[in-house]
Amino acid sequence: METLDLSSFEKAINSLGSIIKRYANEGDVDLRDAIIQRFEYTYSMSLKMIKRFLKQNDISEDEINGMTFNEIIRRANQFNLLLTNLETWDEYRKKRNMTSHTYDEETAQKVMTIIPAFKDEAKFLLNKLKEKLS
């Protein structure tokens, strides 16, 4: 079985964290937009890493592809990969979907409210994946 490469996921989380820090110091709208883009990317990577982990733990690719979002998150929680629960991940998903359909000042502000907590969640997931794969 090939090892799950977490390097791109770790880079995405670190990139998100660094832009959040810059935004806290500078408060620039362009930085805020960069945070939202990095959130989108890191969120997508989080789900991919969960699916890849599940595949490495004897869940077939067909089964994974047939799973709903809720089933994927529940299964990740069964492996103790997540800091929070389905309700919180559903909120992350809703905010991520908001950025795909509409982008205006109000949307940006709503999305920004969850990004720091999501970064912590992604970091927790990364650490749990490292722990379980070592």
C-alpha positions as CSV (number, residue, x, y, z in Angstrom):
1,M,0.0,0.0,0.0
2,E,1.4,3.4,-0.9
3,T,1.9,6.0,1.8
4,L,-0.5,8.9,1.9
5,D,1.5,12.0,1.0
6,L,0.4,14.8,3.3
7,S,2.9,17.4,2.1
8,S,0.6,19.4,-0.2
9,F,-2.1,19.4,2.5
10,E,0.4,20.7,5.1
11,K,1.5,23.4,2.7
12,A,-2.1,24.5,2.1
13,I,-2.8,24.7,5.9
14,N,0.5,26.7,6.5
15,S,-0.4,29.0,3.6
16,L,-3.8,29.6,5.0
17,G,-2.4,30.3,8.5
18,S,0.2,32.7,7.2
19,I,-2.3,34.8,5.2
20,I,-4.6,34.9,8.2
21,K,-1.7,36.4,10.3
22,R,-1.0,38.9,7.6
23,Y,-4.6,39.9,7.4
24,A,-4.8,40.4,11.2
25,N,-1.9,42.8,11.0
26,E,-2.8,44.6,7.8
27,G,-6.6,44.2,7.3
28,D,-6.4,44.6,3.5
29,V,-9.4,43.5,1.4
30,D,-7.1,41.8,-1.1
31,L,-5.6,39.7,1.8
32,R,-9.1,38.8,2.9
33,D,-9.9,37.6,-0.6
34,A,-6.7,35.6,-0.6
35,I,-7.8,34.0,2.7
36,I,-11.1,33.0,1.2
37,Q,-9.4,31.4,-1.8
38,R,-7.0,29.5,0.4
39,F,-9.9,28.4,2.6
40,E,-11.6,27.0,-0.6
41,Y,-8.5,25.1,-1.6
42,T,-7.7,23.8,1.9
43,Y,-11.3,22.7,2.5
44,S,-11.2,20.7,-0.8
45,M,-7.8,19.2,0.2
46,S,-9.2,18.2,3.6
47,L,-12.0,16.2,2.0
48,K,-9.5,14.6,-0.4
49,M,-7.2,13.6,2.4
50,I,-10.1,12.1,4.4
51,K,-11.2,10.0,1.3
52,R,-7.6,8.9,0.7
53,F,-7.2,7.9,4.3
54,L,-10.5,5.9,4.1
55,K,-9.3,4.2,1.0
56,Q,-6.1,3.2,2.7
57,N,-8.2,1.7,5.5
58,D,-9.9,-0.9,3.4
59,I,-12.9,1.0,2.2
60,S,-13.2,0.5,-1.5
61,E,-13.0,3.4,-3.9
62,D,-16.5,2.5,-5.2
63,E,-17.9,2.7,-1.7
64,I,-16.1,6.0,-1.0
65,N,-17.4,7.5,-4.3
66,G,-20.9,6.4,-3.3
67,M,-20.8,8.0,0.1
68,T,-22.6,11.2,0.8
69,F,-20.8,14.1,2.5
70,N,-22.4,13.2,5.8
71,E,-21.3,9.6,5.5
72,I,-17.7,10.7,4.8
73,I,-17.6,13.0,7.8
74,R,-19.2,10.4,10.1
75,R,-16.7,7.8,8.9
76,A,-13.8,10.3,9.5
77,N,-15.2,10.8,13.0
78,Q,-15.2,7.0,13.6
79,F,-11.5,7.1,12.9
80,N,-11.2,10.1,15.3
81,L,-9.7,12.3,12.6
82,L,-11.8,15.4,13.2
83,L,-11.9,17.9,16.0
84,T,-15.6,18.7,15.6
85,N,-18.7,17.1,14.4
86,L,-20.9,16.8,11.3
87,E,-22.8,20.0,12.1
88,T,-19.6,22.0,12.1
89,W,-18.3,20.4,8.9
90,D,-21.7,21.1,7.3
91,E,-21.2,24.8,8.2
92,Y,-17.8,24.7,6.5
93,R,-19.3,23.2,3.5
94,K,-22.1,25.7,3.3
95,K,-19.6,28.6,3.6
96,R,-17.4,27.0,0.9
97,N,-20.5,26.6,-1.4
98,M,-21.3,30.3,-0.8
99,T,-18.0,31.3,-2.3
100,S,-18.8,29.2,-5.4
101,H,-22.1,30.8,-6.2
102,T,-22.0,34.4,-5.1
103,Y,-19.2,36.7,-4.0
104,D,-19.9,40.0,-2.5
105,E,-19.0,41.9,0.6
106,E,-21.7,40.3,2.8
107,T,-20.7,36.8,1.6
108,A,-17.1,37.5,2.2
109,Q,-17.8,38.6,5.8
110,K,-19.9,35.5,6.5
111,V,-17.3,33.2,5.1
112,M,-14.5,34.9,7.1
113,T,-16.3,34.2,10.4
114,I,-15.5,30.4,10.1
115,I,-12.1,30.4,8.5
116,P,-9.9,30.6,11.7
117,A,-11.8,27.7,13.3
118,F,-11.6,25.7,10.0
119,K,-7.8,26.3,9.9
120,D,-7.6,24.7,13.4
121,E,-9.8,21.9,12.3
122,A,-7.6,21.2,9.2
123,K,-4.5,21.3,11.4
124,F,-6.1,18.8,13.8
125,L,-6.9,16.5,10.8
126,L,-3.4,16.8,9.5
127,N,-1.9,15.9,12.9
128,K,-4.3,12.9,13.3
129,L,-3.5,11.7,9.8
130,K,0.3,11.9,10.6
131,E,-0.3,10.0,13.9
132,K,-2.4,7.3,12.3
133,L,0.0,6.8,9.4
134,S,3.2,6.6,11.5
